[in-house]
Amino acid sequence: MTRNLLSLLAAGSAFAVSACAAGSSIASTPKDTSTNAANTAQGAGTQASQAKAAAPRPNVLLILFDDMGYGQLGITGHEIIKTPNIDALAREGMLFANGYAGSTVCSPSRISLMTGRDSSRLHSTANTISLRPGDRTMAHLLSDAGYTTALFGKFGIGTTFGKTDPMSMGFQQWKGLLHNIQAHRQFPMFMFENNQMVPVPDNRAGARDGYAQRLFTDDALEFLGEQDGKQPFFAFVSYTSPHSEMAAPEEFVAPYRGKFPETPYNGLKGPTPDNQFPDYYPLAIDEPNAVQAGMIAALDSYVGELVAKLEAQGLKDDTLVIITSDNGPHSEGGGDPIGIAAAGPFRGGKRDLTEGGIHMPFIATWPSMIKPGRIEDAPVMFADVMPTLGELAGKPGAAKAMGANGISLAQLIMDDGVSLPERMLYWAFSRQLGDPNSGVIGVTQQAGRIGKWKALRVNTDAPVELYNLTVDPGEANDVAAQYPDIAADFAARFDAEIEEQARFAK
């Protein structure tokens, strides 16, 4: 179902969340334990406007934030943090009210995005996962379709040169940070450029003058400035904030000082180290909530620069811009998702499969094709992005051939009269024991959504929790006892998904 954002704003309504998602009931759906029973409709809505189906291939600018919660944008309801550039893009295009990441932690979420596969087709559902030699990504697909492909920022999902590095995974050029741990530093001493390590002079000898997000943006701006519209491009700008390390230029932090309740983060500053991974994030921060707000304000400013460059190059009308985040808000390094209302109306955050961990900001603009001011209620997820780009690039079957099991949203974004087939969105997350970075895998959580129903299982042998997101987006009231048949159906689906994922883990 599509609503109009402009009319809501004109009426004085701040957009927060809608979970109606067609309102259909799982009880009325024939039981099918396949993750995406409707995925046979790979080109969902192909019966839609044939004129729009023949749309020219767009350029693609994919912007991914790191650990940004659903509620940390103005357009999604934050009352303090200002994000005018991102808000403007939502008004000019469409906002998916029910957009979901691929997981609740970085690596499996980003691999889901890059490969078009949900948790049932990943070879691991833990944050230790990385791409395997031979995996095929959206960068491969678009490169094969004649696109110029480039990555700026964090990769983090493949670190073996010649096998799983960005250039082995379909990017023709890249500049950024290879490993997740390196990517958590806001002032890196070195970066990689086309697999060659290059120093960052502004950060030599402990200096902190070369802000990573600024560097990524500058490299992306240079790339966009070289585009002349003769060949389509895919630019993936993969930011590393607002993930810890918590830091941003003071010009962005200053407006938020004194605006939040604050608990100073001590890091390794004595006499007692802080309890939020002080060895990993050693620097003290007096106002961590203000700093994180400043990190988001900086991102908004950089997004504005990227869009302005598209306009200057005459490319904006023919460029699909997608903005989202890889998982929910974190609590490391001084992070305080509750104090900053980072997850908006949702419960939980990073490492949870409640809505706060996976329900993400999700914005798409394409001025020549997407009707402005749309709010789309259909649930969508990271696995859908690669099939969507494949169809728009003129390769509608390529993503499926590469192992993707998401569905294409191409017709949906071009035609607000199109509906998606009902299906189950599925997530699994294998939590690491003790230290979240221990590498020792413990219990596996599962979650699924069909229409208004959301089910959770905190371990594979635990009972299913059931929530009606239409009336309970915060997942406060477990109604499994009132709807035992629906809970049992989800349990059967979850069991089948564990078996499915085991096939891909071999």
PyMOL commands that set and color helices and strands:
alter all, ss='L'
color gray80, all
select helices_A, chain A and resi 5-10+21-23+26-28+50-53+84-92+106-115+119-121+138-144+180-183+201-206+212-225+250-256+288-312+316-318+355-358+382-392+398-401+410-414+484-505
alter helices_A, ss='H'
color red, helices_A
select strands_A, chain A and resi 2-4+59-66+94-96+99-100+148-154+173-177+190-193+196-199+233-242+319-325+359-360+362-365+374-376+380-381+425-432+441-450+453-457+465-468
alter strands_A, ss='S'
color yellow, strands_A
deselect
rebuild
show_as cartoon
